[in-house]
Amino acid sequence: MSVKIRHSRYPTAASLLVLVLILAVGCLSIAGMGLQTPSEKPAQAMEMHRGTPATGPLKLTFGDKSIELTAAELAAFPHTTIKLFNEHAKADQSYSGVPLALLLARLGVSEKPRGKDFRLYLIAEGSDGYQVVYSVGEVTPDVHDGTTLVADSMNDKPLGDNGQFQLVTTGEKRPARWVRNLVAIRVLTAQ
């Protein structure tokens, strides 16, 4: 007695039912995880790393060099104003602050990086532990068209809930690498 196995290009009703059940269980599991719709994500992302407004100085380090700047000390530096559209807030905003490259130069970071200087990167951190990474080339006007500021005002007013300092950058599609309540910037070298 021989058994013939029938192969078909088309799925059987039973296999389609199993597939539908698997998809339904998967969808229910995802719904139970508390995932948001795309329209809910930007508002929640803004709240995620808001944190408590930092009131202490901003600490910048590079190797064994370090400086701490209070709000009054940062206010004494030459300021630049940038105007941009904040995708999260869905509004045009104006920020005033000190170009980050100017502050990094105080630590000995070259304003015109060459060769090994491009191994340098920085980690900017907010008071809630939110961290972002930039290469030195991304924050240096000699290399990059964008402007990165340590801002101390928005729309001609103090930053308020965003702390004393906020890292903002032009030329990005959304402000994912902006840091509210900025408390530290560490310059490191890639190996």
Secondary structure, DSSP 8 states (H G I E B T S, - for coil): --------SS--HHHHHHHHHHHHHHHHHHHHTT---TTTHHHHHHHHT--S---S-EEEEETTEEEEE-HHHHHTS--EEEEEEETTTTEEEEEEEEEHHHHHHTTT--SS--GGGGGEEEEEEETTS-EEEEEGGGG-TTT-SS-EEEEEEETTEE-GGG-S-EEEESS-SS-TT-BSSEEEEEEEE--
